[in-house]
Amino acid sequence: MRWCTYLSPADSAERVGLLQEGAIHGLPGDRRLVDLLGDDGQRMAEAAERAIADPAEVVAEDGVRFLAPVPDPPSIRDFYAFEEHVTTSAQALGREVSPVWYEIPLFYFTNPAATRGPYDDIPIAPGSARFDYELEIAAVVGRPGSDLDPAAAEQHIAGYTVMCDWSARDLQAQEMKGRLGPAKGKDSATSFGAFLVTPDELEDRRAGNAYDLEMTASVNGRPYSRGTFSSIHWRFGELLAYASRGTTLRSGDIIGSGTVGTGCILELSAVHGPEAYPWLKPGDQVRLEVDRLGVISSTIRPSAPVIPLRP
């Protein structure tokens, strides 16, 4: 199944929809996508039957404005799970990878209020001159749970989507000198693909530690990034298990994979030079795509002015 949240062309109301044969079948009523989660998938299956048998509307896929599948997630944890990205970035910057990275899957919390849809414009974070994208995959938690077993934790995933963690690298570097963060370097925008794709849609691509899905990014039509989901070092079951340790994952929580190898300008510019891969500027068109999961395509806009904290 491929679920989405969109604005109805009829009245601009937010509606949940199911993609079927190139058309969006709007689910009757005012239920949110997160309302279909929380069990082993039975709610989603029953809702899919209703959407096909008695849709509120049927609209062409290209005739709606998509929001993020879960526009207001309870939380967003973004991990750091692709070894190629970690090692390449460290080598290019003359550093060694910390042994801690191999001991536990590292993550940070980012800002649910900054959630953006797949085709939304993205303003540069205020005060940043080194604005970047990050090519990632996100899992949406379906069934809640605590202290999950890594071997069974994937059963708590409702589906996957494309994710872009927009990053202000100069702000990030400055604040992390204080041994805390990232915070303002990361919280201005996080984009998600149009569709939440249920795991059964991907099972025939099972490979490595995930699925054999190609991940690509381009800026102004020029190829920048290329990687595969299957190359991830930490399995999503391990990410969910660690995230749930001593706490509760809730339905709709988002778990980000972190950047795939070559999947950001920080890494590319460190290896090939900033002249070859310049930071994003207003007017740039950024396109991220993951096979079977979908696309994020955003235009970069100027930042809001910086308001001084003190005169």
VENURKA-V618836 format. One record per residue. N is the residue number from 1. PHI is phi in degrees with one decimal (none if undefined). D_LAST is the distance of its C-alpha to the last C-alpha in Angstrom with 2 decimals. Layout:
n,phi,d_last
N,PHI,D_LAST
N,PHI,D_LAST
This chain:
n,phi,d_last
1,none,53.99
2,-128.4,50.91
3,-102.1,48.64
4,-145.7,45.65
5,-122.0,43.27
6,-143.5,43.10
7,-98.6,42.55
8,-63.4,45.96
9,-62.9,46.86
10,-72.5,48.67
11,-142.0,45.87
12,64.0,42.73
13,-74.4,43.19
14,-72.4,42.19
15,-141.3,45.44
16,-90.9,46.85
17,-136.7,49.33
18,-115.1,51.92
19,-81.1,52.64
20,-143.6,56.39
21,52.9,58.14
22,81.0,55.20
23,-126.1,54.35
24,-94.8,51.92
25,-98.1,53.82
26,-70.7,51.52
27,-78.1,52.04
28,-60.7,53.11
29,89.0,50.98
30,-115.4,47.30
31,-72.4,47.27
32,-91.1,44.42
33,-61.5,45.25
34,-64.2,44.08
35,-70.3,46.74
36,-88.2,49.41
37,-95.9,48.43
38,111.1,49.24
39,-130.5,52.85
40,-84.9,54.97
41,110.7,54.58
42,-64.3,57.10
43,-61.7,54.60
44,-65.8,53.50
45,-63.7,57.16
46,-67.1,58.13
47,-65.8,55.19
48,-63.5,56.24
49,-62.0,59.73
50,-66.1,58.43
51,-63.3,56.19
52,-80.3,59.22
53,-75.5,61.83
54,-145.4,59.94
55,-71.8,56.62
56,-68.0,54.42
57,-166.5,54.20
58,-127.5,54.92
59,-129.6,52.62
60,-64.7,52.49
61,-57.0,50.04
62,-87.1,48.48
63,-107.9,48.24
64,-130.5,45.44
65,-97.0,41.72
66,-87.7,41.31
67,-96.0,38.62
68,-62.2,38.31
69,-52.9,41.52
70,-115.8,39.58
71,-67.1,36.56
72,-132.7,35.03
73,-67.8,36.13
74,-59.7,35.87
75,-156.4,34.45
76,-132.3,34.15
77,-106.9,35.00
78,-114.0,34.89
79,-90.7,37.23
80,-142.8,37.83
81,-107.4,41.58
82,-97.3,42.85
83,-64.6,44.05
84,-58.9,44.17
85,-63.3,40.47
86,-64.9,39.69
87,-71.9,42.13
88,-64.4,41.51
89,-62.6,37.75
90,-64.8,38.27
91,-62.8,40.93
92,-64.9,38.99
93,-94.5,36.04
94,72.5,38.48
95,-118.9,38.18
96,-106.0,40.73
97,-70.9,40.70
98,-66.1,40.17
99,-58.7,43.39
100,-60.4,41.43
101,-60.7,41.24
102,-86.4,45.04
103,-93.4,45.18
104,-141.6,42.93
105,-79.3,41.36
106,-82.2,37.60
107,-154.2,35.21
108,-136.6,31.78
109,-90.7,30.79
110,-116.0,28.93
111,-97.0,27.67
112,-59.8,30.49
113,-70.1,28.22
114,-96.2,27.74
115,-64.5,31.53
116,-128.6,32.69
117,-81.2,36.17
118,-69.8,38.21
119,-119.9,37.62
120,-72.3,34.07
121,-65.7,31.64
122,-125.1,28.91
123,-75.6,25.40
124,-62.9,23.80
125,-60.2,21.19
126,-54.0,17.64
127,87.0,16.61
128,-93.7,20.20
129,-116.3,22.54
130,-132.3,25.32
131,-91.0,26.37
132,-142.1,29.75
133,-106.6,32.46
134,-137.0,34.63
135,-85.9,38.24
136,-140.3,39.28
137,-123.4,41.68
138,-118.0,40.89
139,-106.8,43.32
140,-104.2,43.04
141,-70.9,44.38
142,-97.1,47.32
143,-91.7,48.99
144,-66.2,46.76
145,-178.2,47.57
146,-127.8,46.68
147,45.2,47.71
148,-71.7,49.37
149,-81.4,52.05
150,-55.4,51.03
151,-69.8,54.53
152,-116.2,54.18
153,-66.7,50.47
154,-61.2,50.78
155,-65.9,52.83
156,-91.9,49.61
157,-90.1,48.19
158,-79.4,48.58
159,174.2,47.82
160,-125.0,45.76
161,-152.0,43.46
162,-77.0,41.42
163,-138.6,37.81
164,-127.6,34.90
165,-93.7,31.94
166,-67.6,29.32
167,-134.0,27.23
168,-96.3,24.07
169,-66.5,25.44
170,-70.4,22.48
171,-65.7,20.24
172,-59.9,23.33
173,-64.4,23.98
174,-64.6,20.53
175,-70.5,20.44
176,-76.7,24.13
177,-64.3,23.67
178,-85.4,22.57
179,62.7,26.06
180,-151.0,25.08
181,117.0,25.13
182,-73.8,25.45
183,-134.5,22.97
184,-66.8,20.45
185,-70.8,22.69
186,-131.4,25.44
187,-101.2,24.57
188,-81.9,23.83
189,-165.6,27.57
190,-135.8,31.03
191,-98.8,34.02
192,-132.6,37.57
193,-65.3,40.93
194,-71.9,42.83
195,-120.1,45.54
196,-92.3,46.06
197,-101.1,49.24
198,-70.2,51.43
199,-57.7,52.75
200,-63.4,56.34
201,-70.7,55.42
202,-111.8,54.56
203,-59.0,57.27
204,-70.6,59.53
205,-105.2,56.79
206,-57.1,56.44
207,-163.0,56.06
208,53.9,54.54
209,-96.1,51.89
210,-158.5,51.15
211,-136.5,52.46
212,-82.1,53.43
213,-122.6,50.82
214,-73.1,49.45
215,-122.5,45.66
216,-135.8,44.33
217,-143.1,41.20
218,-140.1,40.83
219,-125.7,38.16
220,54.6,39.30
221,83.6,42.84
222,-91.3,42.87
223,-61.0,43.85
224,-116.3,41.27
225,-119.2,42.15
226,-153.9,45.45
227,-159.5,46.46
228,-133.9,48.48
229,-61.2,47.72
230,-65.3,50.76
231,-83.1,49.19
232,-60.6,46.70
233,-81.4,47.14
234,-93.7,46.24
235,-67.6,48.24
236,-62.5,46.57
237,-60.3,48.80
238,-70.9,47.27
239,-63.3,43.72
240,-65.3,44.51
241,-62.0,46.36
242,-68.5,43.49
243,-61.6,40.92
244,-88.0,43.25
245,-65.5,43.86
246,75.2,43.21
247,-149.7,41.68
248,-123.0,42.75
249,-80.9,42.34
250,-108.1,42.31
251,-58.5,43.80
252,95.7,41.34
253,-58.6,39.31
254,-112.8,38.62
255,-117.4,39.42
256,-90.1,38.24
257,-77.5,40.29
258,83.8,37.63
259,-77.3,38.04
260,-69.3,41.58
261,-55.1,42.52
262,71.0,41.13
263,-87.4,39.09
264,-159.0,35.65
265,-70.0,34.22
266,-53.7,32.83
267,-69.0,36.44
268,-64.2,38.00
269,-71.0,35.70
270,-66.6,36.13
271,-84.5,39.90
272,-108.3,40.39
273,101.3,37.31
274,-67.9,34.24
275,-69.5,36.20
276,-74.9,38.76
277,-133.4,36.34
278,-72.1,32.98
279,-65.9,30.01
280,-68.4,29.93
281,-134.8,28.56
282,-54.6,28.49
283,96.9,32.11
284,-64.5,33.60
285,-108.8,36.23
286,-109.1,36.48
287,-126.2,39.68
288,-116.1,40.48
289,-142.3,43.99
290,-126.6,46.04
291,-50.7,49.78
292,72.2,50.94
293,-95.1,47.48
294,128.3,45.97
295,-135.9,43.15
296,-118.5,39.41
297,-135.7,38.70
298,-132.6,35.16
299,-96.7,33.46
300,-81.8,30.04
301,-117.1,27.47
302,-61.7,24.08
303,-82.3,21.01
304,-71.9,18.52
305,-66.8,15.14
306,-84.2,12.48
307,-95.1,9.68
308,-58.9,6.59
309,-73.7,6.94
310,-135.7,3.81
311,-60.9,0.00
